[in-house]
Amino acid sequence: MRNISLLTKMIIFGCVLSILPVVFVGTFSYIQSSNQVQEQVNHAEIQFIKQLNSNIEQILITANHTLTNLLDSTVMENALDNPLHASDFRLYNNLRSEISHLQSFDTKVEDVIIINKRQNWMIKNSGISRLNQHLDQEEYLSYMDMMQHSSWVLLENDDYTDPISSGSCPYTISLVKKMPIVTSEKYGLAFANIPACSIADIINNEQEAEEVMIINEKQQLVFHHDSSMIGTYLSDHPVFDSEFEFSNSSGQIHLVYDNHPYTVTYYKSNFNKWIYLSVISIDHLTKESRQIGWFTLVISLFIILISFVFVWLMTKRLYSPVNKLVKLIEGNESDNLVKPINEIQLIENHIKHLFSSKSKLEHEVRDHIQQIRSLFLNRLFIGNLRKSEIDEKVNYFGFDAYLKRWKSMVVLTLQVDTLDNTRYKPKDLELLLFAVSNIVEEEIEQERRFPSVWFDRTLVILVGSEAEDVGQVNGYIYKLTESLKNLVERYLGLSISIGISLIFQEIKMASRAYDEGLEALKHRVKLGKGVIIPFSSINFGKPSVIYEYPGRTELELIDAIKIADHEDSLKFLRVWMERATNEMQSPSEYQISLMRLLNKLLIIKQEAGISFQQLGVHEASLYEELLALHVMEEIEDWFKERLVLPLLRIFSDRRDSQYRNLSEEIIDMIQNHFDSDFTLEDCAAKLHYNANYLGNIFKKETQFTFSEYLSDYRSRMARQWLMETEMTIKEIADRLRYNNSQNFIRSFRKQEGMTPGQYRVKHWQ
């Protein structure tokens, strides 16, 4: 079992440090000035209340233990399963004998009432009777709905037709327990009744000016010397003009009534949450030394209160980070871990576990980082990255340091020529490619290259040089490629060919250089195997002319149209027109780009099952109309009016129709399952959609969240049942999935301004 928590230790330590000086000052003041005031106000009253609490709780605890033993006895177990007819007189007598043990002077119990709802019998002092024939059946059975299995309640005798007390006291303190104790299904009740007035015999109050009372959790008076005050609330007492908050477990409160000061000494019981109160006039206690007594008491209590509040607040603040760590750790704690004895050991164990997990995670990250880096290099060489994305990834992978030193770059493309006439078989190809990659990366220093990547059967390496002179760079690349070719042939016995791109200075040109390397390798058809082919030798030393079609912008435009985003669709159309215009090499290439965009939009139309009639156009006329336009603004307006806007309208209509259908299906499910524990997740599972997605659609279409609509529909059904059926309030609450009828009544009153019973009477009239 875990020891005292760190928070408790900190609070205790802080309270000790803060309260000890106050106690010392109070003791010094007590010795020097007014021992009598200190003794009477701070010690005598609290001791009296604690003694009072001890005396009364001794009786209550005795009654509770005795009743628990009775209910847990074999006799009671047999009786609960028996209808107790005349033939069962032996069992009845045994049960009465057990009950009599509870009715003793020590317990103050006047009457014990046993109710068995299942077997339909009721036993009390007056004898046994059938429950369904008893006049107070409903009053007793109402306690079956209480939340706790055991509770101390205050009963008003006038509420019962059959007297529950033989005395003149108007109220009875009753210990109510549900039965059986050991099973979850409860079908019986036990009442141990103690006359409220009998507690007066226990209280020996020598001071006539002192008023003693006991209140329960509802601040209802359970005991008072004046029996007429029992059952009233503390706020009805003249000294307490309203409900009062007793924040601490015990203490003293100073109140003023009719210009007279009073000291209220209270003590909270940990047994049944009752509060024991003593109200006494300070004028009576401090006739001779009122001034000194007030000063000492007020200063001491004030300092203690401030110290306690300060210690509490500061301790909570200091402990808050530790508490968050503990909750986080305990929420993810494995069952097989050794339970720590305190929070510090728990955090220590978890930190050790984190270090272990960190090592494993770092190992896994190292395993996966190469795959992520290869993906970046693949997209870089394909040309599928924006300039901003390239800069971001270069910094992320640490390539920026290389690029700052390199003045020139070249892309090498390497392919194995053939496995014919070698000792290898086709199944060995993947292993051979891996071996070639290792040879290349070992031969080229890491500071002079990017990691190599494979495109199908082509190994691509970006090599950098700090030299700016073209001759120096070409000389270095020539020696490097010759060395690679010879090493592969020596160690693997394979013939390879290498394509060399033109020299470039900006990393964004890597995709063009990759295309140049592939283009160079295509000339193996003429040059044969085992060759090194610079692209400069086949293109007269000039860069390749590669027209960069705005494909990414086209994809963004298509995506915006498919999701019916009107604003983004028109924005990306404008961006596409600007990029296609700026990057074109000739009017014919510009027309080719326009035809590609037109064909792409027509493909989207066809894939979505949209006919030309829905667009209001004819396929043949589209190409003629587009080729007849020569001004960019006219072309953009043509695309917008003839294709983009009609497609947006059709996709938007389809989306809205789908949203309406989904909302109607959700409403239908609510109407069919409102009387069950139906949730949005259940609805999503039936419709095979994500719950958050359905929730957003439903709110957009109905202006209500799922839970709001479900609650409103249940409220409508409750009103309908109240007006059209004779269902009880409890039955309606159960059908509508309320925990108990009280929650349903409170919810209904909040919505309608009246209780369900009042609503039914009003509409039936």
N, C-alpha and C positions, 0 to 999 in steps of 0.2 A: 504494500500500500504506500502510495506516495506520501512523503513527509509534508510538513507545512509549506505552502507555496512561497515563492520568492516575494510576491506582492504582499502577502500577509506578514512575512518577516520584516519587509521594509516599512510597512505601516506600523507594526508593533515597535520597531526600533525608533521610527520617527516620533511616534506618540510618546514613547518613554523619554526620549531626549527633550521633547517639548513640554510634556506635562510635569516632569520631575521638578523643573525650576518653579513652576506655578505652585505645585504642592509644597515646595520648600517655603516660598514666599507666604503662601496661605497659612502654613504651620507657624511661621514666625509671627505673622500678624495675629494668629489665634493665641499664641503664647503671650504676646505683648498687650493685646487689647481685649479680645472678647472670646474666650474659650466657650462660653455658653452659647453664643450665637452660632459659632462654627459647628459646635457639637449638635445643636438642635436642628439647624437648617440643612447642613450638608451630610450629616452622619445619621442622626436619629431617624429622620424621615425616610431616607433611602433604605436603612436597615429595616424599618418597620414595613415598608412596602415589599421588600424582598422576603421578609419573614412571612408576611401575609401571602405572598405568592407561593412560598414554599409550603405553607399549611394547606392552602386550597388545592394546589397542584398535587399534593400527596393524596388527597381524596380523589381528585379527578384521575390521576394515574392509576390509583388502586382500582377505581371503577373501570377504567379502560382495560387494564390487564385482566381483571376478573371477567369482564364481559368477553374479551377476546378468548380467554381460556374456555369459557362456556360455549362460545360459538365454534371453537375448534375441538370440542370434546366429542367422544364417540356417541354419547347420548344425543347430542344435537345433530350429528351426522345421520343417525338412524331416524330421528324425528323428522328431518327435512325430507326424507324419502318416504314418509308414512303419512297417510291421511288422518291419523289419530281419531279413529272411530271409537265407539264404546269398548270394543274388544281390545283396544290398545291402551287400556288404563295403566298397565304396568309401565309402559314406555312414558306415558304422560306423567305418572307419579315420579318416575326417575328424573324427568325433565324439570318438574316443579321443584324437586329437591335440589337440583343443580342451580336453578334460578334463585332459590332461597339463600344460597351462599352469597349471591351478589347483593342481596338486600340486608345489609348489616350497618351497624353504627359507623364503621370505618368508611364506608362508601357513601353514606347519606342517601342511597338509592331507595326511593319510595315505591316505585313500580317498575317492572320490567315487561316490555311488550315485545312479543315475538310474532312476526307475520310471515307466513309461507304462502306466497302468491300461487305457486304451482299446485300445492296440495289444498289450497283454499281453507286455511285455518288461521286463527289468531288467538294468542294466549296472553293474558294479563292477570293482574291480581284477582279480578272478578271471575276468572275462569277461562275456559276455552269456548270459542264461537267460530262460526263459519264466516270467512272473510267477506264473501259476497253478500251476506246478510247484515253486515255491520254498517251502522249509519255513517261512520267516519272513514269508510273504505278509501274514497278518492283522496281525502286529506293525507292519509298515511302513505298511499301508493305514490303520491306526488314526489316523495323523497327518493323514489327509484331513479329519477332524472338528475339527481345531483351528481356533480362531476367527480367528487372524491368518494372513495369507498367507505370512509369513516369521517364524521364531522360532528362537532359540538354545535347544537342549534338551540335557539330560544323559542319555546312554544308558548303561545297564548292560550290559556285554558278555555277561554270563551269560544275559541274556534272549533272546539270539539263537542259534539252532542253527548257522547259518552265521556264522563269526567276522566281526565288523565291524572288528577291529583285529588286527594281527599282533604287537603288543607284549604285554607282561605287565601293562600298566595295566588295572585292572578297569573303568574308565569311559572314555567317549568324549564329547567335546564336539562336538555336531553342529549345523550350520546347516541348518535344514529350510525349504525353499521350495516352495510350490505352483506348478504349471505348468498351462497357459501363463501368463506374467506379464500379457500385455496383454488377456486375455479374462476375463470374469466366471466362465465355466464352467471349473472346475479338474479335471483328470483325470490329473495327474502329480505326482510328488514328486522333489525333488533333495536329497540329503544330502551335506554337506561335513564329513567326520569328522576331528576333531583329537584325538589322544590327550590326555587330561587331564594325564597326567604330563609331556608335552612342554613344558608351560608353565613347568616348573621350570627349564628351560634359560635362560629369559628373565630370571628373577628372580635378581638377584645381591644376596643379603642378607649383609652383612658381620657383622652382630651375631647371634651364636648364640642370645642370649636372646630375640630377636624372632621372633614367630610370624606368618607371613603367610598369609592365606587369601582366597579369593574366594567369595562366595555369590551365588546367583541370586535372583529375586523371591520364590521359595518358601523362602528362607533355607536352601537346600541347598548344601553345599560343592561348588563346581565345581573348586577347586584347593586343595591343601594339600601341603606337603613330604612329609608322611606319606600315602602313597597309600591306606592303609587308611581314612583319614578322608574321602576323596572319596566323595561320595554320601550322607554322613550330614547331619544337620541341625544348624543353629547351636545349637539348644537342647540337643543332645547333647554339645556342647563343655563341658568342666568349668568354664571361666570364665563361660560363659553358661548359667545354670540354666533359662532359659525363652526363648521367642521374644522378640526385642528389636525395639523400634520405632525405626527410624532416620528421624527427622522431617526433618532438614535434608539438603541435598545433600552436605555433607561436614562433618567435625568430629572431636572427640575425646570419648570417653566413659571415665569412670573406674569400674572395677569392682573388687570385692574377692573373691578366691578363696583359701580356706585361710589367711585372715588376712594375705594379701599383696595389696597394691594393684597394679592393672594399668592401663595406659593403652591404650585401644582407639582407634586412628585409622582413620577410615573415609572413603570417598569414593564417592558414587553416580555411576554412569556414565549419562550421558544417551543413550548409544548403545543399550545393551541392558538397562538397569536393573540391571546387576550392581552389587554393593557390594564394594569392595576394603577389606580389613580388615588392620590390623597390631596385634598384641597384644604388648605389651612391659611388663616389670616396671618400675614406677617406682623400686623400690629399686635396680635396676641403673643407671638413668639418673642418679639423684640421690644417689649414695653420699656425696658430700662436702657438698652444699648442699641437702639434702632439705627442710629447714624453709623456707628462702627460696624454693626452687622451688615447693613446694606452695602457699605463700601467694600468690605471684605468679600461678601458673596458675589456682588456684581462684577468686581474686578477679576476675581478668581474664575468665575464662570465664563466671563468674556474672553479672558486670555486662553482658557482651555478650549473654548469653542473655536477661536481664531487659530490656535495651534493645531487642533484636530483638522479643521478645514484646510489649513495650509499644508499640513502633512499629507492629508488625503489627496489634494489636488496635485501637489508636487510628486508624490509617490506614483499616482496614476500616470502623470506625464512621463516620469522617468521609466516607468514599467511598460509604457505603451509599446515602444519598439520591441522589447523582449516578448510581450504578449502576442504581438503580431507574428513574430518569428515562431513562437510556440504553436499558435493556431495553424500557421501555414505548414509547419513540420508535422503536427499531429494529423492534419487533414490528408497528408500524403505518406504517413508512416506505415511501413510494412508490418504485418502481423507477426512476422518471424523475428523482428528485431527485439533485443532485450529492452524491457521497459526501464527507463531511467528513474532515478529517485527524485530528481528535481529538474527545473527548467534549464539550469546551466549545463547539467550533464546531457540533457536532451539536445541542446544546441551543439554541444561539443561532439556528440555522436553524429549528428547530422552533418556538421562541417567535415568530419572525417569521411562520411559517406559521399559528400559533394566532391571532395578532392579525388576520391576514387572514381566517381562518375566522370569528373573532368578529364582525368587521364584517358578513360575509355572513349569519351567524346572526341578528344583531340586526335586520338588514333583513327576514329571513324572519319573525322573531318579531313585528315590527311589522305585517307583512302578515296574520298569523294571529291577533293579539290581538283584533282587532275581531270575528272570528268566534266566539272563545271568549266574549267579553263579550256578544255578541248571544245566544248560547246561554243564558248565565246570566239575562239579562233575559227571555228567552222563558219559562224555567222559573219565574222570579219572578212574572210576570204570570199564568201558568197556575195558580200555586199549588202547584207540584210540588217545593217546597223546605221543609226543616225550618227552624226558627228559627236553630239553630246553623249550618246551611249558609248561610243568608242572611248572618249576621254574618261568617262566614269569607270569603265571596266579596266582600262589601262592602269589607272591609279589604284583600283581595287586589287588587281593582281600584281602590282609592284613593277609593271613594265615601264612606268614613266621614267625611272632612273636610267634605263637603257636608252630610251628615245632621246633623252637630253644629251647623251654622249654621242649617239650615232649621227653622222652627217649624211650617210647614204644607206639605202636599204635595197635588197634584192630578194625576190621570192624564187626558191628552187622547187621544182616539181620532179619527183623521182618515181619511176615505175620499173618493176621487174619485167624484163622482156618476155621470157617464156620459160616453162619448166621442161620443155622438150630436150632430150639428150642430156638430162641431168639425173642425179640419183634420187630426186624428190618426186613425190606423187602429188596430185591436186589437193588431197586432204591435208598436206603439210603446208599449204600456202599461208594460212593465218599465222602459224608459228614462224615461218620464214619472214613474213612482213614485220612481226614483232622483233625478230633478230636484226633486220635491216634498220629499224627505228632505233634500237639500242646502239648500233654501230655509229649511226649519224650523230646521235646526241652525245656520245663519248668523244667523237672526233672534233666536233665544233664546241668551243668553249661556251659555257652557259651565258657569259656576259655578251656574247656575239650573236645570239640567236633567241628567237621565241621557241617555246616547246613545239615539237613536231606533231602534226595531226594527219590522220589518214582520211582521204576521201575515196571510198571504195578501195581501189588498188593503187591509189596515187598518194605518196607521202609528200606533204607540203611543209617546207621550212622557210621561215622568214629570217634572213641573215642580215645583220647590221655591221657597218664599218664606220670608224671614226675619221676616215679619209674622205676628202671632198673631190680629189682628183679622180676623174673617170678612169684613167689608165691604171692608177693604183688599185681602185676597187675591182676593175675587171681582172687584174693580175691575181688579186687575192681570191676572187671567186673561181678563177680557172684552176689555181692550185688546189683549192678546197674540193671542187667537184672531181678533179682527177684522183685526189686522195680517197674520196668516198667510193668512187667507182672501183679503184684497185682493192680497197679493204673488203668490200662486199664480195668481189671475185675471189680474193685470197681465202677468206674465212668461210664463205658459204658456197663458193663455186657457182655463183649466179651472175648472169649478165643483166646490167641495169642501164637505163637511159635517163638522162637528167635534162630538164628544160630550165633555161635561165631567163628570167624576165628582164626588162629594162630597169635601169637604176631609177629609184624615186626617193623623195625626201619627206613626204607626208604620209603618215600611217593610213589615212583614209584612202590612199591609192593602192592599198594592198589587194583589194578585190580585182582591180584592173591588172595588177602584176600577176595575180594567180591565173587569170584568163590568158595572159601572154605566155606563161609557163606551159599551160595546157596546149595552147596553139603551137608552141614550139615542138612539143612532143608528137604532134600529129605528123610532123615531117619525117618521122621514122619510116614511114611507108617508102620514101625515096632513099633515105640515108642508111637504113638498115638498123641492126641491133647494136647495143653497147655504145651509143653515141651521146655526146654532150652538145646540146643545141641551144645557143644563145638566141633569144628572140630578135636581137639586133641584126643577126645575119640573114633573117628571112623577111625583114620589113625595112630594109635600107637604113637601119639605125633610127627610125622614127617611132614615137609612141603609138600604141594601138589606138584606133579611134573607136571608142565604145560609147554608144549613145545610152545615157542613163535615163531610162523610162521611169517616171514617178510611180513606181509600183506600190510603195508603202502608202502613199497618199490615196492611191486607188483602193487599197484594202480598207483604209479608214473610211472612205466614202461609202463603200459597199456595206460595211458594218453599220454605219449610221443609218443607211436606208433600211436595212433589215429590221432594226429596232425602232423604226419610225421616228427617229430624232430629226425633226425638221431643221432646227438651227444648225446642228453639226453637219448635216448633209449639205446644206448650201455653203457652209464655211469650207468644207473639204473640197467641194466642187470648184470654188474660187481658187483655193490653194493649188489644186491640180492644174487648172488652166494657167496659172502664173508659172509654175515649175515647168510645165510642158513647153511653154513659150520661151522661157529663159534658156532652157537647155537644148533646144532644137538646133540642128546643124544646117538644115535646109527646109524649105516649105514642104517637100515631099515627105521628109521624116515627120514633120508636124502632122501632116494628114494621116500618116500611118498610126501615130499616137492616138489621134481622134478616133480612127477606126477600131483600135484596140479597146478604147474605153467604151465605144458604142457596142462592140461585140460582148464585152464583159457585162454591161447592163442588160443586154438581151439574154445572156446566159442566166443571169439572176432571175429575170422574168420567167424564163422557161423552167428553171429549177423550182420556182415558187408556184408553178401551175397557173400563171397569169396569161391570158390570151391577148392578142393584139386588139381585139374588140374592147376589152376592158381598159386598155390604154388609149383607145381612140385613134390608133395609127395603123398604117400598113407597112409591113417589113420592107418591101421594095422601095417605097418612097423615102424611108429614113436615110438610107445611104445617099440617095440623090439630093435630098434636102441638105444634109450635112456637107457634102462636097461642094455645094453651091455657095456656102458661106465662107467669107474670107476675113472677117473682122472678129477679134477675140471676144468683144462684148456680145456680139450677135451669136457667136457659137455658144458662149456660156448660157445666154438666155434660151437658146434652142434646147440645149441639154436639160435645162431646168424645167421648161414648160412642157416639152414633149416626153420626157422620160422620168426625171427625178421626182417632180411633184406628183405625177400620176402614181408612180411606185410608192411614194410616201403615203398617199391617200389609201391605197389598197392595203398596205401593211398595217397602217394605223387602224383601219376598219376591222381587219382580222384580229388584231390585238385586243381592241375594245370588245369585240364579240366574244373572244375567249375569256376575257376578264368577267364579262356579264355571266357567261355560262358557269364559270367557276364559283362566282358569288351566289348564283341561284342554287348550285349543288350544295354549297356550305349551308345556306339557309334551310334547305330541305333536310340536311342531316341534323341541324340543330332542332328542327321541329319534330324529328323522329327520335332523337336521343336526348332531349332536354332533361328527362327524368333519370338520367344515369350520369356517372362521372365522366362526361364527354369533354375532351379537351381539343385544342387546335392541333396538337400532335396526332391525336386519333384521326382527326379529319384529314390531315396531310398523309397519313399512312394509307387511308382508304383511296385517296385521289392520286397517290404516288407523286406528290409534290413536296418541296421543302416547306416547313412550317412557317418560317419567316416570310418566304415569298407569298404564300397564301394569305398570311395576316396583312401584308401590305396591300395586296389586291383587294381584299375584303373591305379594308378601311377606305380605300380609294373609291370603291363603288357604293358603299352604304353609309359612309361618314361615321361608322361605329367600329370599335375594335371587336374582336371575336368575343371576348369575355363580357363586354358591355352589351352586345346584342343578346348573348345567352342569358344574362341576368335580366334584361328587359323582357325577354320572351317568357322566362319563368315567372316574372311578376305578373304578366298578362294572364298566364294560365292559372296562377293563384287567385286572381280576381274572378276569373271565370268559374273556377271550382267553388269559390265561396258563394257566388250568386246562383249557380245552377245545380250544385250537388249538396249532399249532407255529409261530406267528408269532414272528419275532425281536423282540428288545427295540427295535431301531431302527425296525422296521416299525410296532410298536405306538405308539412315540413320534411317528412321522410321522402316523399315522392320527388321533392325539389332539391334533395341532397344537402339539406341543412344538418349540422351536427346535432342540434336539439331544437325543440320548439321555441325556446326563448330567443335564440338567434334569429329565427324566422320572424317572430313577433317584432323584434327590434328593427329588423330590416324593412318589414312591411309598414310599421309606424313611421319610419323615416321617409318612405316614399309617398304614403297616402295620408299621413297626418292622423291616423287612427289605427287601432289594433284590428287584426283580422276579424275578431268577434264583433266589434262595433261596425265594421264594414259590412259584414253579413247581415246584421240586424237592420242596418240602414237601408240596404237594397232589398231585403225581403219585405220590409214595410212598404 
